[in-house]
Amino acid sequence: DFNDDGTVTITGDGQTITAMWSTTETASGVWVEFSGVNGANIQAITGSWLIVECDPDRLEMTKNTDTMVLEQTCN
């Protein structure tokens, strides 16, 4: 969950992590920065990610050679 106060709440694998997020727009596109991500198997998302695809229920972003996809399931 991306919260209005600049925090992001990450849940899964029996854990809940609160970290920080922010965005920046440059000539190359929109970047999402994640910081303060502390938890098992999740720290790799720390850093700046370039948004390469943005749909209502899906974000795809890249950092160097890594790709991260965030999807929302509506119930």
Backbone as XML, in Angstrom:
<?xml version="1.0"?>
<chain id="A" units="angstrom">
  <residue number="1" name="ASP">
    <atom name="N" x="0.841" y="-1.177" z="0.000"/>
    <atom name="CA" x="0.000" y="0.000" z="0.000"/>
    <atom name="C" x="0.888" y="1.243" z="0.000"/>
  </residue>
  <residue number="2" name="PHE">
    <atom name="N" x="0.687" y="2.121" z="-0.992"/>
    <atom name="CA" x="1.395" y="3.403" z="-1.050"/>
    <atom name="C" x="0.554" y="4.415" z="-0.285"/>
  </residue>
  <residue number="3" name="ASN">
    <atom name="N" x="1.067" y="4.902" z="0.836"/>
    <atom name="CA" x="0.330" y="5.821" z="1.697"/>
    <atom name="C" x="0.646" y="7.276" z="1.348"/>
  </residue>
  <residue number="4" name="ASP">
    <atom name="N" x="-0.328" y="8.163" z="1.599"/>
    <atom name="CA" x="-0.184" y="9.586" z="1.287"/>
    <atom name="C" x="0.952" y="10.267" z="2.049"/>
  </residue>
  <residue number="5" name="ASP">
    <atom name="N" x="1.372" y="9.700" z="3.185"/>
    <atom name="CA" x="2.420" y="10.332" z="3.991"/>
    <atom name="C" x="3.840" y="9.951" z="3.547"/>
  </residue>
  <residue number="6" name="GLY">
    <atom name="N" x="3.962" y="9.264" z="2.383"/>
    <atom name="CA" x="5.278" y="8.899" z="1.877"/>
    <atom name="C" x="5.787" y="7.563" z="2.374"/>
  </residue>
  <residue number="7" name="THR">
    <atom name="N" x="4.940" y="6.831" z="3.110"/>
    <atom name="CA" x="5.323" y="5.491" z="3.530"/>
    <atom name="C" x="4.668" y="4.472" z="2.605"/>
  </residue>
  <residue number="8" name="VAL">
    <atom name="N" x="5.274" y="3.313" z="2.551"/>
    <atom name="CA" x="4.709" y="2.183" z="1.818"/>
    <atom name="C" x="4.654" y="1.015" z="2.799"/>
  </residue>
  <residue number="9" name="THR">
    <atom name="N" x="3.518" y="0.325" z="2.814"/>
    <atom name="CA" x="3.351" y="-0.830" z="3.676"/>
    <atom name="C" x="3.396" y="-2.076" z="2.799"/>
  </residue>
  <residue number="10" name="ILE">
    <atom name="N" x="4.352" y="-2.950" z="3.088"/>
    <atom name="CA" x="4.567" y="-4.162" z="2.307"/>
    <atom name="C" x="4.184" y="-5.348" z="3.185"/>
  </residue>
  <residue number="11" name="THR">
    <atom name="N" x="3.260" y="-6.177" z="2.708"/>
    <atom name="CA" x="2.835" y="-7.337" z="3.476"/>
    <atom name="C" x="3.017" y="-8.601" z="2.643"/>
  </residue>
  <residue number="12" name="GLY">
    <atom name="N" x="3.360" y="-9.674" z="3.317"/>
    <atom name="CA" x="3.520" y="-10.970" z="2.675"/>
    <atom name="C" x="4.509" y="-11.826" z="3.419"/>
  </residue>
  <residue number="13" name="ASP">
    <atom name="N" x="4.440" y="-13.112" z="3.196"/>
    <atom name="CA" x="5.326" y="-14.067" z="3.864"/>
    <atom name="C" x="5.302" y="-13.916" z="5.374"/>
  </residue>
  <residue number="14" name="GLY">
    <atom name="N" x="4.134" y="-13.575" z="5.928"/>
    <atom name="CA" x="3.992" y="-13.460" z="7.375"/>
    <atom name="C" x="4.626" y="-12.232" z="7.991"/>
  </residue>
  <residue number="15" name="GLN">
    <atom name="N" x="4.976" y="-11.237" z="7.181"/>
    <atom name="CA" x="5.599" y="-10.037" z="7.727"/>
    <atom name="C" x="4.938" y="-8.779" z="7.167"/>
  </residue>
  <residue number="16" name="THR">
    <atom name="N" x="5.036" y="-7.703" z="7.919"/>
    <atom name="CA" x="4.588" y="-6.389" z="7.479"/>
    <atom name="C" x="5.747" y="-5.427" z="7.660"/>
  </residue>
  <residue number="17" name="ILE">
    <atom name="N" x="6.105" y="-4.736" z="6.581"/>
    <atom name="CA" x="7.248" y="-3.819" z="6.582"/>
    <atom name="C" x="6.754" y="-2.436" z="6.195"/>
  </residue>
  <residue number="18" name="THR">
    <atom name="N" x="7.191" y="-1.425" z="6.916"/>
    <atom name="CA" x="6.899" y="-0.043" z="6.555"/>
    <atom name="C" x="8.201" y="0.604" z="6.116"/>
  </residue>
  <residue number="19" name="ALA">
    <atom name="N" x="8.186" y="1.185" z="4.915"/>
    <atom name="CA" x="9.364" y="1.845" z="4.346"/>
    <atom name="C" x="8.922" y="3.192" z="3.779"/>
  </residue>
  <residue number="20" name="MET">
    <atom name="N" x="9.805" y="3.863" z="3.071"/>
    <atom name="CA" x="9.510" y="5.172" z="2.482"/>
    <atom name="C" x="9.500" y="5.064" z="0.959"/>
  </residue>
  <residue number="21" name="TRP">
    <atom name="N" x="8.700" y="5.925" z="0.315"/>
    <atom name="CA" x="8.685" y="6.000" z="-1.143"/>
    <atom name="C" x="8.530" y="7.459" z="-1.560"/>
  </residue>
  <residue number="22" name="SER">
    <atom name="N" x="9.049" y="7.767" z="-2.743"/>
    <atom name="CA" x="8.878" y="9.089" z="-3.337"/>
    <atom name="C" x="9.010" y="8.939" z="-4.849"/>
  </residue>
  <residue number="23" name="THR">
    <atom name="N" x="8.568" y="9.954" z="-5.579"/>
    <atom name="CA" x="8.677" y="9.920" z="-7.035"/>
    <atom name="C" x="9.411" y="11.161" z="-7.528"/>
  </residue>
  <residue number="24" name="THR">
    <atom name="N" x="10.049" y="11.007" z="-8.682"/>
    <atom name="CA" x="10.744" y="12.091" z="-9.358"/>
    <atom name="C" x="10.492" y="11.931" z="-10.844"/>
  </residue>
  <residue number="25" name="GLU">
    <atom name="N" x="10.272" y="13.045" z="-11.533"/>
    <atom name="CA" x="10.112" y="12.999" z="-12.983"/>
    <atom name="C" x="11.323" y="13.634" z="-13.634"/>
  </residue>
  <residue number="26" name="THR">
    <atom name="N" x="11.929" y="12.900" z="-14.575"/>
    <atom name="CA" x="13.088" y="13.393" z="-15.315"/>
    <atom name="C" x="12.806" y="13.250" z="-16.804"/>
  </residue>
  <residue number="27" name="ALA">
    <atom name="N" x="13.761" y="13.628" z="-17.629"/>
    <atom name="CA" x="13.601" y="13.489" z="-19.077"/>
    <atom name="C" x="13.438" y="12.028" z="-19.490"/>
  </residue>
  <residue number="28" name="SER">
    <atom name="N" x="13.972" y="11.098" z="-18.686"/>
    <atom name="CA" x="13.861" y="9.672" z="-19.018"/>
    <atom name="C" x="12.564" y="9.043" z="-18.530"/>
  </residue>
  <residue number="29" name="GLY">
    <atom name="N" x="11.793" y="9.752" z="-17.705"/>
    <atom name="CA" x="10.508" y="9.230" z="-17.233"/>
    <atom name="C" x="10.305" y="9.452" z="-15.746"/>
  </residue>
  <residue number="30" name="VAL">
    <atom name="N" x="9.369" y="8.701" z="-15.188"/>
    <atom name="CA" x="9.044" y="8.800" z="-13.761"/>
    <atom name="C" x="9.803" y="7.717" z="-13.002"/>
  </residue>
  <residue number="31" name="TRP">
    <atom name="N" x="10.448" y="8.126" z="-11.928"/>
    <atom name="CA" x="11.226" y="7.237" z="-11.077"/>
    <atom name="C" x="10.546" y="7.110" z="-9.721"/>
  </residue>
  <residue number="32" name="VAL">
    <atom name="N" x="10.532" y="5.901" z="-9.170"/>
    <atom name="CA" x="10.048" y="5.649" z="-7.815"/>
    <atom name="C" x="11.260" y="5.256" z="-6.982"/>
  </residue>
  <residue number="33" name="GLU">
    <atom name="N" x="11.454" y="5.927" z="-5.864"/>
    <atom name="CA" x="12.565" y="5.650" z="-4.943"/>
    <atom name="C" x="12.009" y="4.974" z="-3.694"/>
  </residue>
  <residue number="34" name="PHE">
    <atom name="N" x="12.549" y="3.801" z="-3.357"/>
    <atom name="CA" x="12.201" y="3.101" z="-2.128"/>
    <atom name="C" x="13.395" y="3.186" z="-1.188"/>
  </residue>
  <residue number="35" name="SER">
    <atom name="N" x="13.149" y="3.540" z="0.093"/>
    <atom name="CA" x="14.227" y="3.605" z="1.082"/>
    <atom name="C" x="13.732" y="3.054" z="2.414"/>
  </residue>
  <residue number="36" name="GLY">
    <atom name="N" x="14.663" y="2.641" z="3.240"/>
    <atom name="CA" x="14.322" y="2.115" z="4.562"/>
    <atom name="C" x="13.606" y="0.778" z="4.508"/>
  </residue>
  <residue number="37" name="VAL">
    <atom name="N" x="13.860" y="0.000" z="3.459"/>
    <atom name="CA" x="13.216" y="-1.306" z="3.309"/>
    <atom name="C" x="14.049" y="-2.325" z="4.072"/>
  </residue>
  <residue number="38" name="ASN">
    <atom name="N" x="13.531" y="-2.799" z="5.200"/>
    <atom name="CA" x="14.252" y="-3.744" z="6.037"/>
    <atom name="C" x="13.379" y="-4.961" z="6.303"/>
  </residue>
  <residue number="39" name="GLY">
    <atom name="N" x="13.800" y="-6.087" z="5.830"/>
    <atom name="CA" x="13.071" y="-7.330" z="6.057"/>
    <atom name="C" x="13.658" y="-8.423" z="5.193"/>
  </residue>
  <residue number="40" name="ALA">
    <atom name="N" x="13.379" y="-9.640" z="5.560"/>
    <atom name="CA" x="13.908" y="-10.787" z="4.827"/>
    <atom name="C" x="13.363" y="-10.812" z="3.398"/>
  </residue>
  <residue number="41" name="ASN">
    <atom name="N" x="14.251" y="-11.033" z="2.438"/>
    <atom name="CA" x="13.896" y="-11.229" z="1.029"/>
    <atom name="C" x="13.183" y="-10.038" z="0.383"/>
  </residue>
  <residue number="42" name="ILE">
    <atom name="N" x="13.361" y="-8.829" z="0.883"/>
    <atom name="CA" x="12.674" y="-7.667" z="0.307"/>
    <atom name="C" x="13.617" y="-6.484" z="0.097"/>
  </residue>
  <residue number="43" name="GLN">
    <atom name="N" x="14.793" y="-6.485" z="0.686"/>
    <atom name="CA" x="15.696" y="-5.336" z="0.633"/>
    <atom name="C" x="16.142" y="-4.994" z="-0.778"/>
  </residue>
  <residue number="44" name="ALA">
    <atom name="N" x="16.038" y="-5.932" z="-1.716"/>
    <atom name="CA" x="16.476" y="-5.683" z="-3.090"/>
    <atom name="C" x="15.661" y="-4.598" z="-3.784"/>
  </residue>
  <residue number="45" name="ILE">
    <atom name="N" x="14.489" y="-4.245" z="-3.233"/>
    <atom name="CA" x="13.710" y="-3.185" z="-3.891"/>
    <atom name="C" x="14.209" y="-1.796" z="-3.525"/>
  </residue>
  <residue number="46" name="THR">
    <atom name="N" x="15.125" y="-1.680" z="-2.566"/>
    <atom name="CA" x="15.681" y="-0.379" z="-2.196"/>
    <atom name="C" x="16.350" y="0.254" z="-3.414"/>
  </residue>
  <residue number="47" name="GLY">
    <atom name="N" x="16.104" y="1.541" z="-3.608"/>
    <atom name="CA" x="16.742" y="2.262" z="-4.703"/>
    <atom name="C" x="15.735" y="2.890" z="-5.642"/>
  </residue>
  <residue number="48" name="SER">
    <atom name="N" x="16.228" y="3.351" z="-6.781"/>
    <atom name="CA" x="15.410" y="4.073" z="-7.766"/>
    <atom name="C" x="15.000" y="3.144" z="-8.900"/>
  </residue>
  <residue number="49" name="TRP">
    <atom name="N" x="13.710" y="3.157" z="-9.218"/>
    <atom name="CA" x="13.122" y="2.314" z="-10.250"/>
    <atom name="C" x="12.437" y="3.197" z="-11.283"/>
  </residue>
  <residue number="50" name="LEU">
    <atom name="N" x="12.690" y="2.943" z="-12.557"/>
    <atom name="CA" x="12.061" y="3.674" z="-13.649"/>
    <atom name="C" x="10.760" y="2.980" z="-14.044"/>
  </residue>
  <residue number="51" name="ILE">
    <atom name="N" x="9.652" y="3.722" z="-14.059"/>
    <atom name="CA" x="8.368" y="3.170" z="-14.484"/>
    <atom name="C" x="8.415" y="2.984" z="-15.998"/>
  </residue>
  <residue number="52" name="VAL">
    <atom name="N" x="8.204" y="1.738" z="-16.463"/>
    <atom name="CA" x="8.218" y="1.463" z="-17.895"/>
    <atom name="C" x="6.831" y="1.107" z="-18.422"/>
  </residue>
  <residue number="53" name="GLU">
    <atom name="N" x="5.907" y="0.757" z="-17.519"/>
    <atom name="CA" x="4.529" y="0.484" z="-17.909"/>
    <atom name="C" x="3.627" y="0.820" z="-16.746"/>
  </residue>
  <residue number="54" name="CYS">
    <atom name="N" x="2.531" y="1.518" z="-17.039"/>
    <atom name="CA" x="1.608" y="1.939" z="-15.992"/>
    <atom name="C" x="0.180" y="1.693" z="-16.463"/>
  </residue>
  <residue number="55" name="ASP">
    <atom name="N" x="-0.463" y="0.718" z="-15.878"/>
    <atom name="CA" x="-1.866" y="0.410" z="-16.134"/>
    <atom name="C" x="-2.627" y="0.570" z="-14.824"/>
  </residue>
  <residue number="56" name="PRO">
    <atom name="N" x="-3.956" y="0.653" z="-14.858"/>
    <atom name="CA" x="-4.717" y="0.864" z="-13.618"/>
    <atom name="C" x="-4.423" y="-0.154" z="-12.508"/>
  </residue>
  <residue number="57" name="ASP">
    <atom name="N" x="-4.157" y="-1.402" z="-12.852"/>
    <atom name="CA" x="-3.928" y="-2.427" z="-11.845"/>
    <atom name="C" x="-2.525" y="-3.033" z="-11.897"/>
  </residue>
  <residue number="58" name="ARG">
    <atom name="N" x="-1.598" y="-2.371" z="-12.641"/>
    <atom name="CA" x="-0.265" y="-2.961" z="-12.813"/>
    <atom name="C" x="0.779" y="-1.873" z="-13.065"/>
  </residue>
  <residue number="59" name="LEU">
    <atom name="N" x="1.892" y="-1.954" z="-12.340"/>
    <atom name="CA" x="3.056" y="-1.100" z="-12.574"/>
    <atom name="C" x="4.244" y="-1.989" z="-12.890"/>
  </residue>
  <residue number="60" name="GLU">
    <atom name="N" x="4.956" y="-1.670" z="-13.954"/>
    <atom name="CA" x="6.201" y="-2.379" z="-14.251"/>
    <atom name="C" x="7.320" y="-1.360" z="-14.212"/>
  </residue>
  <residue number="61" name="MET">
    <atom name="N" x="8.395" y="-1.699" z="-13.481"/>
    <atom name="CA" x="9.511" y="-0.778" z="-13.347"/>
    <atom name="C" x="10.819" y="-1.538" z="-13.424"/>
  </residue>
  <residue number="62" name="THR">
    <atom name="N" x="11.885" y="-0.815" z="-13.805"/>
    <atom name="CA" x="13.193" y="-1.436" z="-13.936"/>
    <atom name="C" x="14.243" y="-0.670" z="-13.140"/>
  </residue>
  <residue number="63" name="LYS">
    <atom name="N" x="15.256" y="-1.413" z="-12.699"/>
    <atom name="CA" x="16.440" y="-0.849" z="-12.027"/>
    <atom name="C" x="17.616" y="-1.659" z="-12.535"/>
  </residue>
  <residue number="64" name="ASN">
    <atom name="N" x="18.469" y="-1.023" z="-13.334"/>
    <atom name="CA" x="19.579" y="-1.725" z="-13.983"/>
    <atom name="C" x="19.003" y="-2.870" z="-14.811"/>
  </residue>
  <residue number="65" name="THR">
    <atom name="N" x="19.358" y="-4.112" z="-14.504"/>
    <atom name="CA" x="18.832" y="-5.254" z="-15.270"/>
    <atom name="C" x="17.668" y="-5.949" z="-14.566"/>
  </residue>
  <residue number="66" name="ASP">
    <atom name="N" x="17.220" y="-5.412" z="-13.434"/>
    <atom name="CA" x="16.111" y="-6.004" z="-12.679"/>
    <atom name="C" x="14.778" y="-5.417" z="-13.126"/>
  </residue>
  <residue number="67" name="THR">
    <atom name="N" x="13.738" y="-6.236" z="-13.086"/>
    <atom name="CA" x="12.376" y="-5.802" z="-13.377"/>
    <atom name="C" x="11.497" y="-6.153" z="-12.183"/>
  </residue>
  <residue number="68" name="MET">
    <atom name="N" x="10.642" y="-5.203" z="-11.782"/>
    <atom name="CA" x="9.690" y="-5.439" z="-10.705"/>
    <atom name="C" x="8.297" y="-5.110" z="-11.230"/>
  </residue>
  <residue number="69" name="VAL">
    <atom name="N" x="7.347" y="-5.995" z="-10.955"/>
    <atom name="CA" x="5.963" y="-5.789" z="-11.361"/>
    <atom name="C" x="5.100" y="-5.776" z="-10.110"/>
  </residue>
  <residue number="70" name="LEU">
    <atom name="N" x="4.311" y="-4.711" z="-9.954"/>
    <atom name="CA" x="3.342" y="-4.613" z="-8.854"/>
    <atom name="C" x="1.955" y="-4.721" z="-9.452"/>
  </residue>
  <residue number="71" name="GLU">
    <atom name="N" x="1.168" y="-5.672" z="-8.956"/>
    <atom name="CA" x="-0.186" y="-5.856" z="-9.452"/>
    <atom name="C" x="-1.170" y="-5.736" z="-8.313"/>
  </residue>
  <residue number="72" name="GLN">
    <atom name="N" x="-2.337" y="-5.208" z="-8.620"/>
    <atom name="CA" x="-3.404" y="-5.051" z="-7.647"/>
    <atom name="C" x="-4.532" y="-5.990" z="-8.009"/>
  </residue>
  <residue number="73" name="THR">
    <atom name="N" x="-4.977" y="-6.758" z="-7.042"/>
    <atom name="CA" x="-6.121" y="-7.630" z="-7.241"/>
    <atom name="C" x="-7.320" y="-6.994" z="-6.561"/>
  </residue>
  <residue number="74" name="CYS">
    <atom name="N" x="-8.374" y="-6.779" z="-7.322"/>
    <atom name="CA" x="-9.594" y="-6.189" z="-6.771"/>
    <atom name="C" x="-10.556" y="-7.310" z="-6.399"/>
  </residue>
  <residue number="75" name="ASN">
    <atom name="N" x="-11.037" y="-7.279" z="-5.174"/>
    <atom name="CA" x="-11.999" y="-8.287" z="-4.717"/>
    <atom name="C" x="-13.380" y="-7.691" z="-4.588"/>
  </residue>
</chain>
